[in-house]
Amino acid sequence: MNVQTPTRVESQLTDKGYVPVYTTAVVEQPWDSYTPEDHEVWKILYARQQEVLKGRASDEFLRTQREMGMSPDQIPKFQDINKLLMDATGWQLIGVEGLLPELDFFEHLANRRFPVTWWIRRMDQLDYLSEPDLFHDLFGHVPLLMNPVFANYMAAYGRGGVKAHGIAEAARAAATTVVDGVEHFDEAKALSLGSDALTNLTRLYWYTVEFGLIRQADGLRIYGSGIVSSKGESIYSLESDAPNRIGFNLERIMRTKYRIDTYQKTYFVIDSYEQLMEATFPDFTPIYQRLAAEDAIPAGNVLSSDVVFNEGTGEGWLTDGDV
């Protein structure tokens, strides 16, 4: 990996909203260049979330976070965390400038490297940012990498992502023909061969790693990083009557659309981290092909086959925008 001088790569605001900008660079964390405001932003967010997560975050998330020794005093150093992670589960943090292309992201996970955006949001972005930053990545994602089962799930997911990328590319190639110099693409054939594999797999990541809930003996708790790093969604995901809370089902999740612009309409609940790991054991190739014949499920729908913890009222839901 080539380590470069870090820059801050953010999504671009256009007349069509925010457009993601991708970067493949791996950079050293420029810890000495963090400003007093950067450390103050970390302090505010950290202290606020620690208070919000009491009684809401999973016991394992809180335990592993304590083991990592994170504090509100200053932005943690990747090199300090890497010593703990390597001893615990063989993972390492790498600094990145922003969003990674899918294949790069999968390859890092498959090799037990977790990409962490080196820069932190500004003071005027405390409550909302359209993309992951250092606080989301480090506070939200990294603690559970100290848990061996969850760490194995993340690595298995990365390997599955590399494979899904290859399946999707091969399906698109097989469905493309050239007749008299004109390229023709057979979308139905591509779908039947698994061209939507990445979409299916992305939904799994979204509804587990980013926005997952877990059932403990004392009730539902949060483990997904997108929730634990958000004050508003930490409360909404557990206490609002609006969203659905549904038991984990692999293929159901892979068919379910989600929201990138609002709180989720549906949260899926696992019984244990072992359940996630077991879900990665099967070969997903026939699953992708089988799902090609099934319609995607709107984000807020509840099916008769669902294990329902809470059927949401739908209050405040937008009628469009599921992806």
Beta strands, then each sheet from edge to edge (+ up, - down):
strand 1: 3-4
strand 2: 12-14
strand 3: 17-19
strand 4: 26-27
strand 5: 92-96
strand 6: 113-117
strand 7: 176-179
strand 8: 182-185
strand 9: 213-216
strand 10: 219-222
strand 11: 244-247
strand 12: 266-270
strand 13: 308-310
sheet 1: 1+ 4+ 5- 6-
sheet 2: 2+ 3-
sheet 3: 7+ 8-
sheet 4: 10+ 9- 12- 11- 13+
end
